[in-house]
Amino acid sequence: MPDIPTDAQQACFEAGIKFGSLYHQFAGTPVSPASTGSLETAMAEAIENQPHCESVSVDILDDRVADAIDHEEGYAELTGSLMEVEMRIDYEGTTVRTRMAMADGYPRMRLVAVEA
């Protein structure tokens, strides 16, 4: 008989779903320093609609966006290297806190804490 996931395991799974959705839904979106604020809000509000998602904080780093613009059209494509994200997931009394930030040249999505 298979083991039934614990609430903590299920909460971690839910966090993974939210990160996958956020990253793959918005990667490649055109972004400029003038549009980072509205895109941050849209991303956070879209992910917060999902079950068990209590909060999402998206910080698109204007200086990195400006540095990534390499043509005269004035925008870059959104990638993990241009943003930092934090989420809080609550599942059946277990809270999972997560963070995405660059580490060793790669946008790492990590568990910060699991609190029962």
LINWOZI-V104320 format. One record per backbone hydrogen bond with DSSP energy under -1.0 kcal/mol. NH is the residue of the N-H (numbers start at 1). CO is the residue of the C=O. If there is no record, write none. Layout:
# LINWOZI-V104320
nh | co
NH | CO
NH | CO
This chain:
# LINWOZI-V104320
nh | co
10 | 6
11 | 7
12 | 8
13 | 9
14 | 10
15 | 11
16 | 12
17 | 13
18 | 14
19 | 15
20 | 16
21 | 17
22 | 18
23 | 19
24 | 20
25 | 21
26 | 22
27 | 23
28 | 78
29 | 26
31 | 76
35 | 32
39 | 35
40 | 36
41 | 37
42 | 38
43 | 39
44 | 40
45 | 41
46 | 42
47 | 43
48 | 44
50 | 47
53 | 50
54 | 88
55 | 88
57 | 86
59 | 84
61 | 82
65 | 61
66 | 62
67 | 63
68 | 64
74 | 71
76 | 31
78 | 29
82 | 79
83 | 80
84 | 59
85 | 100
86 | 57
87 | 98
88 | 55
89 | 96
90 | 52
91 | 94
94 | 91
95 | 115
96 | 89
97 | 113
98 | 87
99 | 110
100 | 85
101 | 108
103 | 106
106 | 103
108 | 101
108 | 106
110 | 99
112 | 97
113 | 97
115 | 95
